[in-house]
Amino acid sequence: MTSLFFYQISDKQKRWNWYWKLALAIIVLVVIIYSFIDNFSGFNVSGFRNFSRNFIRLFTPDTARDYFLGSYLLQTIFYVVSGSILGFVIALWFSYLTAFKIQPLYIALPTRLFTIFLRSFPVLVFAFLFNNLFNKQLTATLTITWFSWLWSTKYITAFFENSALKQFFNQSSRYIHKFKAFWNTVVISQAERLWLFLLYSLEANFRWTTVLSIAGITGIGELIATPLGGTVQLNLVLIPMLTLIGFLLFLEASVFLLTKFVLQKQSQAGDYFLQAKTLQKRKWKKVMIYILALVLAAFTLANLVQLDYTVKAPGFVADFFKQFFQTKTAFLISEDANINPLLMLLKLTTQAISLITLVFVLALLFGFLASKLFSTITSISLKLLLLVIRVIPSVLLFRLFDPIIFRPETTIIFVLAIHSAASYGQLITINFDNANEGVINNMQNHGFSRFYILWNYLIPTTKPQLLNTLSDSFDNAIRDLVVFGIFGGSIIGVRINNFFERAQYSELGTITLPLMVYLMVFEVILMAVRLNKLKVWQRHLW
């Protein structure tokens, strides 16, 4: 019976027979095709006139208006830096507690499940919740802290579990506190990589401010999101948008320079004079890191000192969660896809499948064209283009292109696909460029085409990273579609927004809880796969 499904390749490993792989591929293809048919609409030819009008209106800004750009930008810098730093610090501690290779199972598993549970809440829920409790600046700080803490924990935990932990286990027996050994052997030795992660998350959080402004978060993103809300006023968007884009480009350039000249590890030199030179470089690098830490700490403390910690309605949280967990069973048995949350989830899944298919194909294409396989001019030009795409607010792209597409969910999928592919394409380029250059040169010398090298060497070599990208993009796609549901991108997103505005928290919980269970199950399965607990994935399928 086993031979019907598998064939033996070694004493411990089996693989699925080719016809089962083919059947699986056909099923996946059918699901993708159905998802595309279900979610894509044609172009609205008459809408091109509105598109051109909107485009012209965007580039005829209201220059007489006082935007208070400096004030809004400084406000954004304060709460993003403060929230990112606080979230990162909390994430370091939680990553230590959730790493299975560091902690015993009875500590790591409950702590990780707790963070998965909190992460399953749509970010809109806590943004709205904080908005009802605190003033705008504290709400923004807490939202960024919340978001950074939960998502940084996920990625830093994976980083710790993939680190060499031999020194940690050797030293942990010498110290009373296990955390001290962890800090000295893991955190200190990998400080450069942790700094890089902090800087990249800081940059990503600045880009997220325009999306979070949809939920009422203050800052320069508010100057962009508000005119793009109910009554669209494109003539008020360009000046704040260019200010934000200019700042983001400055931030990207700063992160690049810090990465290349300060945070990148130097190889050990053998020559005495080279060693002395390397030592001198390390000294000024330490000075630069101290200055960076001082600047970030100054912004964080300045923000925390000036915040107003007054709670508007102390009893609101208890009342909210009491109603939130009182689900309405009538919703669950309804046959209306606009009422039943399970049918909404089915629709959301097809949207996410359509989105990640586009993201994966585009990201692979972008990553390939921006790699070292192509000329320096081609590579740099595409990287600059991807950078520009990443910093343009996705809310603006939606408003511009929505008139030329019949259904808003189709527009949202296209916009998110381009935005996400620009980010993931950068990661794929890095993975491709880290592949063995000698093998690539040898294949080129034998006359193999770039596409042949991509298909037969780069993709198989970077398969684990590509699978991680695919799984992460599905999780992010679900969450992004919920956030953009405010614009009609998903039924669940629309309902969450409507129920919160009407203070119908029981209905909100009925819609949100199945989504949370869905996300938690997905994350737990993914966690088991990555920890090699589900051996069928590792031994049989691939």
Summary of the structure (lengths in Angstrom):
residues: 542
radius of gyration: 24.9
end to end distance: 20.3
largest distance: 78.0
contacts: 1699
relative contact order: 0.11
helix: 77%
strand: 1%
